[in-house]
Amino acid sequence: MPPGQAVMTLELDEPDGAGRTRLTLGQSCGSAEERAVAEQGGALLPDSLTGHFARR
């Protein structure tokens, strides 16, 4: 992967068919600094999604 290019994948799955959704977040980074920044941003994602779906 070229330096400065981070890749994020997001996978949604309904494993038990009971209306519950599993979220899997994957991140690939070119350096330790990019990884640290990606981890900080990734930690915010579940809270943001929870707030979004709670308003629906």
Buried (B, 14 or more C-beta within 10 A) or exposed (E): EEEEEBEEEEEEEEEEEEEEEEEEBEBEBBEEEBBEEBEEEBEEEEEEEEEEEEEE
